[in-house]
Amino acid sequence: MTPIFHFDGIYTPVLTPYAPDGSVHWDRLADVVEWLVENGVNGLISGGSTGENYAQTVVERIEIARFTHERLKGRLPLVVGTGAMLTDDSIALATDAREMGADAILLASPPYAVPTDRENALNALAIDRAANLPVMLYNYPGRTGTCMGEEFLDRVGRSRNFCGIKESSGDINRVHLLARDYPHIQLGCGMDDQALEFFAWGAPFWVCGGSNFLPREHVALYKACVIEGDFAKGRRIMSALLPLMRVLEQGGKFVATIKYGVTMQGIDCTDVRAPLKPLNKDDKRALEQVVAVVKRTVAAIEAEG
Amino acid sequence: MDLLTAEEYRALAAELNPPTGAFIDGGFRQAASGKTFDSVNPATGAVVAKVASCGPEDVDVAVEKAREAFDDGRWSRLHPAERKDVLIRLCKLMARNARELAVMESVDSGKTIFDCETVDVPEAINFIKWHAEAIDKIYDSVSPASDDHIAMVVREPVGVVGLVLPWNFPLLMMAWKIGPALASGCSVVLKPAEETSLTALRLAELAMEAGVPRGVLNVLPGMGADVGEPIGRHMDIDVVSFTGSTETGMKFLSYAAESNAKEVVLEMGGKNPAIVMDDAENLDRVAAHIVNGAYWNMGENCSATSRLIVHEAVKAPLLERIEAHAREWPVGDPLDPEVRVGALVSKAHFDKVASYLDADLQVIFGGEAKDGFVAPTCIETDASSPQATEEIFGPVLSVLTVSSFDEAIALANDTPYGLCASLFTANAKRAIRGARMLKAGTVTVNSFGEGDITTPFGGWKQSGFGGRDNGLQAHDQYTQLKTIWIDLSDDGDEAVD
């Protein structure tokens, strides 16, 4: 299947650095963007949950996306997140994504409302109409309370823009369903600890928060599995990455962990917005240890060629 | 139906958001190749949508899914009453979305909103409903075999059918074909004409909403060579029902012969005569019928009255009245409900129709062709001219003069086509004799028409064969006969005795 847009490789959902007073720290955001470009990720997502979109106003989100787009200068594709409680907010984000020249939008189910598949599809089509850009769907029932079911997928296909899905349900049956029955929608890994399984089913892209601070290691897994088709090597890299996944997926600490991970790379991003808190001393030490081991192990596997 | 104003229709047209993907296995997707084509509003030249341009790979997937659906019985073995319920639900959804369908049809095809609102959409609903309601009222039969046997003659759905549609009545022709095909329990792989795919895709979406199970109805927009031919050549399609040009229809015969000997049903062109005898009553009414037959749907109609064969005694007064009636067929923006003649379906087709008006013609009225629009035209010509023998498929009426009844019948039959014919006479004997002598699938007396859903429609000669649309006979295309022969004799007992 040839979609209208290829989501290939590692798409990093960029975090949002804050100043101690809670405002966006623009210089550090610029540094993060620069650092990700230099370190070889394949695309950026602005305004995902890793970017703390739930704690930002629509105006702020648009400002952040515009800033990111300007800094990127077209070097990598930019996907703008449109997930919001209100359809009107999503439409405003989608409209601005088009106007700023974004390459695609990320489209999630509205959280909390628990729409039916039909309602959810009509909502998605309304947002798509505003953007008329390639759409990366974002299925994350754990956070939205709604799964993008078959009826949803069948209905949104009426627009050719729906050409990718970031699948974050964690249900392996969903991977099978998407790969077999929806080959026209590019499958993307949104569940970090299943990345190897996604790649085995032909997923061409992976949206991973951890690539904010370990871009090379995430790219290494993508290259082994997708570019080289070497799943033995892929399994070894995945095995090295799994302890990281474990540290990341501990309720409430995902964003703070990623922000500290980036801080460890020399760009201070420690602060998070309420209700979350930064990592404590023990969590920081655990992450430092895991990161050191992941880097060393993946470098060794890579060195073997 | 209360019509809106032109401004209101234009506002609705601006808001249209038609589906653009291929409808396969109950959902929309892009073409496997990723290719699209532009769907153009012929009245303005504007691109309405970029539609998935399917190819053989998509046909393969759709047929596979259709076959899967047919074989597991999710539709084919559903209780007939349940199939009926689903299709009637589809009709209700069509009615609820009638205005959107009408505007979409007009914008996509150039047809007038007046026709879309008053004919195409309501008729399409009515036709599907009629077949849906017939589902559980068609009985099989038991043959008068000997007492030792029971022989049942039953009809069973044929399997996967390929339906290939023309662009002149996109919704209506879809209804003509999917009505009986789905009612019979078949699975469908349908190709709308590339000029007019939008309402077919929207109808598929409504079918999904109505509960037609996935895989049962698949709609593949695309070019003839990419979708039509692969359907014609597919080894796992059981029947192809085609409506369109005679030239393309004949290709389907060779595709069938070169693949799996699938059954082919063809509804093709026409060069339909209307004979007006010197004893015809009420020439004013005759003229109204002739004008309707010739100019309705811009003459883009296989059953259009394209040859007026008129007795010399009534020629002058009849032509005068025809011209007067044609003045009531204004040409213009199809979205203006006052307009009766919209744009021809495409630039290419306009050029073709206009080329017939280039010649040195004896124009009685009309003759103007500009920017996709052709005015209702009436020309006097001799029986051997291209204007009198070839299917123009535009609003062009050719007039031929005769001096006797037999001459009229002979001239009417002197064509490779045989779709429709009309005869206007007040002489009952002549009417019935003429109706019998005219070689055409439908003959109307003292009127122009095609019958309705209750009467079979189809052509003779090169206008088609293999089956009929409309009427209960339409179900025959999508079913096959089976004889079930059961031996009741008790051989064992006889041996003991």
Interface residues (C-beta under 8 A of the other chain):
Chain A: M1 T2 P3 I4 R118 L125 R129 E150 L153 D154 R155 V156 G157 R158 S159 R160 C163 D181 Y182 H184 I185
Chain B: N17 P19 T20 G21 D25 G26 G27 F28 R29 Q30 A32 S33 G34 K35 T36 K50 A52 L201 E205 M208 E209 R214
